[in-house]
Amino acid sequence: MKDSENFSIPPALERVAAGRDSIGTEEFAESIGLEYQTVRRYLSERGDVFGVRPVKIGGRLHWPVSKIAVLLTEGTV
């Protein structure tokens, strides 16, 4: 996995994240161009979605914006 310390957030993702460190599954799905259920299926089958793994907080999945930014800019995490 690549180091995500040096990353730039694409403008569309920056608008969705609105300064947050993580976003919800629906926002993540929209950001990478997948349906919500496809993201859930990939996570269930593979344990990640294109190398991005969520953190479960309070029964909800939170997807790290830094990893999503790396995925969107470099094509891999």
CNS distance restraints for C-alpha pairs under 8 A (distance, minus, plus):
assign (resid   1 and name CA) (resid  51 and name CA) 7.76 0.50 0.50
assign (resid   1 and name CA) (resid  77 and name CA) 5.61 0.50 0.50
assign (resid   2 and name CA) (resid  77 and name CA) 5.66 0.50 0.50
assign (resid   4 and name CA) (resid  66 and name CA) 6.17 0.50 0.50
assign (resid   4 and name CA) (resid  67 and name CA) 6.28 0.50 0.50
assign (resid   4 and name CA) (resid  70 and name CA) 6.51 0.50 0.50
assign (resid   4 and name CA) (resid  77 and name CA) 8.00 0.50 0.50
assign (resid   5 and name CA) (resid  66 and name CA) 7.81 0.50 0.50
assign (resid   7 and name CA) (resid  66 and name CA) 7.02 0.50 0.50
assign (resid   7 and name CA) (resid  69 and name CA) 6.77 0.50 0.50
assign (resid   7 and name CA) (resid  70 and name CA) 6.20 0.50 0.50
assign (resid   8 and name CA) (resid  69 and name CA) 6.60 0.50 0.50
assign (resid   8 and name CA) (resid  70 and name CA) 7.67 0.50 0.50
assign (resid   8 and name CA) (resid  73 and name CA) 7.86 0.50 0.50
assign (resid   9 and name CA) (resid  13 and name CA) 6.42 0.50 0.50
assign (resid   9 and name CA) (resid  14 and name CA) 5.93 0.50 0.50
assign (resid   9 and name CA) (resid  66 and name CA) 7.46 0.50 0.50
assign (resid   9 and name CA) (resid  69 and name CA) 5.12 0.50 0.50
assign (resid   9 and name CA) (resid  70 and name CA) 7.95 0.50 0.50
assign (resid  10 and name CA) (resid  14 and name CA) 6.12 0.50 0.50
assign (resid  10 and name CA) (resid  69 and name CA) 6.54 0.50 0.50
assign (resid  10 and name CA) (resid  72 and name CA) 7.58 0.50 0.50
assign (resid  10 and name CA) (resid  73 and name CA) 7.38 0.50 0.50
assign (resid  11 and name CA) (resid  15 and name CA) 6.27 0.50 0.50
assign (resid  12 and name CA) (resid  16 and name CA) 6.48 0.50 0.50
assign (resid  12 and name CA) (resid  31 and name CA) 7.68 0.50 0.50
assign (resid  13 and name CA) (resid  17 and name CA) 5.98 0.50 0.50
assign (resid  13 and name CA) (resid  31 and name CA) 6.44 0.50 0.50
assign (resid  13 and name CA) (resid  65 and name CA) 7.91 0.50 0.50
assign (resid  13 and name CA) (resid  69 and name CA) 7.37 0.50 0.50
assign (resid  14 and name CA) (resid  18 and name CA) 5.91 0.50 0.50
assign (resid  14 and name CA) (resid  19 and name CA) 7.15 0.50 0.50
assign (resid  16 and name CA) (resid  23 and name CA) 7.93 0.50 0.50
assign (resid  16 and name CA) (resid  27 and name CA) 7.05 0.50 0.50
assign (resid  16 and name CA) (resid  31 and name CA) 7.94 0.50 0.50
assign (resid  17 and name CA) (resid  21 and name CA) 7.28 0.50 0.50
assign (resid  17 and name CA) (resid  22 and name CA) 6.99 0.50 0.50
assign (resid  17 and name CA) (resid  23 and name CA) 6.18 0.50 0.50
assign (resid  17 and name CA) (resid  65 and name CA) 7.12 0.50 0.50
assign (resid  20 and name CA) (resid  65 and name CA) 7.69 0.50 0.50
assign (resid  21 and name CA) (resid  64 and name CA) 6.01 0.50 0.50
assign (resid  21 and name CA) (resid  65 and name CA) 5.54 0.50 0.50
assign (resid  21 and name CA) (resid  66 and name CA) 7.34 0.50 0.50
assign (resid  22 and name CA) (resid  62 and name CA) 5.47 0.50 0.50
assign (resid  22 and name CA) (resid  63 and name CA) 5.03 0.50 0.50
assign (resid  22 and name CA) (resid  64 and name CA) 4.31 0.50 0.50
assign (resid  22 and name CA) (resid  65 and name CA) 5.02 0.50 0.50
assign (resid  23 and name CA) (resid  27 and name CA) 6.16 0.50 0.50
assign (resid  23 and name CA) (resid  28 and name CA) 6.37 0.50 0.50
assign (resid  23 and name CA) (resid  62 and name CA) 5.41 0.50 0.50
assign (resid  23 and name CA) (resid  63 and name CA) 5.24 0.50 0.50
assign (resid  23 and name CA) (resid  64 and name CA) 6.69 0.50 0.50
assign (resid  23 and name CA) (resid  65 and name CA) 6.72 0.50 0.50
assign (resid  24 and name CA) (resid  28 and name CA) 6.09 0.50 0.50
assign (resid  24 and name CA) (resid  60 and name CA) 7.70 0.50 0.50
assign (resid  24 and name CA) (resid  61 and name CA) 6.19 0.50 0.50
assign (resid  24 and name CA) (resid  62 and name CA) 5.13 0.50 0.50
assign (resid  24 and name CA) (resid  63 and name CA) 6.20 0.50 0.50
assign (resid  25 and name CA) (resid  29 and name CA) 6.01 0.50 0.50
assign (resid  25 and name CA) (resid  36 and name CA) 6.79 0.50 0.50
assign (resid  25 and name CA) (resid  39 and name CA) 7.58 0.50 0.50
assign (resid  25 and name CA) (resid  61 and name CA) 6.35 0.50 0.50
assign (resid  25 and name CA) (resid  62 and name CA) 6.84 0.50 0.50
assign (resid  25 and name CA) (resid  63 and name CA) 6.90 0.50 0.50
assign (resid  26 and name CA) (resid  30 and name CA) 6.25 0.50 0.50
assign (resid  26 and name CA) (resid  35 and name CA) 8.00 0.50 0.50
assign (resid  26 and name CA) (resid  36 and name CA) 5.54 0.50 0.50
assign (resid  27 and name CA) (resid  31 and name CA) 6.08 0.50 0.50
assign (resid  28 and name CA) (resid  32 and name CA) 6.40 0.50 0.50
assign (resid  28 and name CA) (resid  63 and name CA) 6.80 0.50 0.50
assign (resid  28 and name CA) (resid  68 and name CA) 7.97 0.50 0.50
assign (resid  29 and name CA) (resid  33 and name CA) 5.99 0.50 0.50
assign (resid  29 and name CA) (resid  34 and name CA) 4.92 0.50 0.50
assign (resid  29 and name CA) (resid  35 and name CA) 5.73 0.50 0.50
assign (resid  29 and name CA) (resid  36 and name CA) 5.40 0.50 0.50
assign (resid  29 and name CA) (resid  39 and name CA) 6.22 0.50 0.50
assign (resid  30 and name CA) (resid  34 and name CA) 6.03 0.50 0.50
assign (resid  30 and name CA) (resid  35 and name CA) 6.97 0.50 0.50
assign (resid  30 and name CA) (resid  36 and name CA) 7.71 0.50 0.50
assign (resid  32 and name CA) (resid  72 and name CA) 7.38 0.50 0.50
assign (resid  34 and name CA) (resid  38 and name CA) 6.33 0.50 0.50
assign (resid  34 and name CA) (resid  39 and name CA) 6.70 0.50 0.50
assign (resid  35 and name CA) (resid  39 and name CA) 6.53 0.50 0.50
assign (resid  36 and name CA) (resid  40 and name CA) 6.43 0.50 0.50
assign (resid  37 and name CA) (resid  41 and name CA) 6.03 0.50 0.50
assign (resid  38 and name CA) (resid  42 and name CA) 6.09 0.50 0.50
assign (resid  39 and name CA) (resid  43 and name CA) 6.14 0.50 0.50
assign (resid  39 and name CA) (resid  49 and name CA) 6.61 0.50 0.50
assign (resid  40 and name CA) (resid  44 and name CA) 6.14 0.50 0.50
assign (resid  41 and name CA) (resid  45 and name CA) 6.03 0.50 0.50
assign (resid  42 and name CA) (resid  46 and name CA) 5.58 0.50 0.50
assign (resid  42 and name CA) (resid  47 and name CA) 7.11 0.50 0.50
assign (resid  42 and name CA) (resid  48 and name CA) 6.60 0.50 0.50
assign (resid  42 and name CA) (resid  49 and name CA) 5.78 0.50 0.50
assign (resid  43 and name CA) (resid  47 and name CA) 4.62 0.50 0.50
assign (resid  43 and name CA) (resid  48 and name CA) 4.71 0.50 0.50
assign (resid  43 and name CA) (resid  49 and name CA) 5.73 0.50 0.50
assign (resid  43 and name CA) (resid  53 and name CA) 7.91 0.50 0.50
assign (resid  44 and name CA) (resid  48 and name CA) 7.83 0.50 0.50
assign (resid  47 and name CA) (resid  53 and name CA) 7.16 0.50 0.50
assign (resid  48 and name CA) (resid  52 and name CA) 5.41 0.50 0.50
assign (resid  48 and name CA) (resid  53 and name CA) 4.82 0.50 0.50
assign (resid  48 and name CA) (resid  54 and name CA) 7.65 0.50 0.50
assign (resid  49 and name CA) (resid  53 and name CA) 6.61 0.50 0.50
assign (resid  50 and name CA) (resid  71 and name CA) 7.61 0.50 0.50
assign (resid  50 and name CA) (resid  76 and name CA) 6.86 0.50 0.50
assign (resid  50 and name CA) (resid  77 and name CA) 7.27 0.50 0.50
assign (resid  51 and name CA) (resid  71 and name CA) 7.98 0.50 0.50
assign (resid  51 and name CA) (resid  76 and name CA) 6.88 0.50 0.50
assign (resid  51 and name CA) (resid  77 and name CA) 5.37 0.50 0.50
assign (resid  52 and name CA) (resid  63 and name CA) 7.47 0.50 0.50
assign (resid  52 and name CA) (resid  64 and name CA) 7.85 0.50 0.50
assign (resid  52 and name CA) (resid  67 and name CA) 6.19 0.50 0.50
assign (resid  52 and name CA) (resid  68 and name CA) 6.85 0.50 0.50
assign (resid  52 and name CA) (resid  71 and name CA) 7.88 0.50 0.50
assign (resid  52 and name CA) (resid  77 and name CA) 6.74 0.50 0.50
assign (resid  53 and name CA) (resid  63 and name CA) 6.77 0.50 0.50
assign (resid  53 and name CA) (resid  64 and name CA) 7.91 0.50 0.50
assign (resid  54 and name CA) (resid  61 and name CA) 5.68 0.50 0.50
assign (resid  54 and name CA) (resid  62 and name CA) 5.25 0.50 0.50
assign (resid  54 and name CA) (resid  63 and name CA) 4.45 0.50 0.50
assign (resid  54 and name CA) (resid  64 and name CA) 6.70 0.50 0.50
assign (resid  55 and name CA) (resid  61 and name CA) 5.64 0.50 0.50
assign (resid  55 and name CA) (resid  62 and name CA) 5.16 0.50 0.50
assign (resid  55 and name CA) (resid  63 and name CA) 6.45 0.50 0.50
assign (resid  55 and name CA) (resid  64 and name CA) 7.83 0.50 0.50
assign (resid  56 and name CA) (resid  60 and name CA) 5.40 0.50 0.50
assign (resid  56 and name CA) (resid  61 and name CA) 4.56 0.50 0.50
assign (resid  56 and name CA) (resid  62 and name CA) 6.10 0.50 0.50
assign (resid  57 and name CA) (resid  61 and name CA) 6.39 0.50 0.50
assign (resid  57 and name CA) (resid  62 and name CA) 6.92 0.50 0.50
assign (resid  63 and name CA) (resid  68 and name CA) 7.63 0.50 0.50
assign (resid  64 and name CA) (resid  68 and name CA) 6.44 0.50 0.50
assign (resid  65 and name CA) (resid  69 and name CA) 6.02 0.50 0.50
assign (resid  66 and name CA) (resid  70 and name CA) 6.43 0.50 0.50
assign (resid  67 and name CA) (resid  71 and name CA) 6.22 0.50 0.50
assign (resid  67 and name CA) (resid  77 and name CA) 6.42 0.50 0.50
assign (resid  68 and name CA) (resid  72 and name CA) 6.12 0.50 0.50
assign (resid  68 and name CA) (resid  77 and name CA) 7.93 0.50 0.50
assign (resid  69 and name CA) (resid  73 and name CA) 6.05 0.50 0.50
assign (resid  70 and name CA) (resid  74 and name CA) 5.57 0.50 0.50
assign (resid  70 and name CA) (resid  75 and name CA) 7.12 0.50 0.50
assign (resid  70 and name CA) (resid  76 and name CA) 6.77 0.50 0.50
assign (resid  70 and name CA) (resid  77 and name CA) 5.89 0.50 0.50
assign (resid  71 and name CA) (resid  75 and name CA) 4.70 0.50 0.50
assign (resid  71 and name CA) (resid  76 and name CA) 4.68 0.50 0.50
assign (resid  71 and name CA) (resid  77 and name CA) 5.21 0.50 0.50
assign (resid  72 and name CA) (resid  76 and name CA) 7.62 0.50 0.50
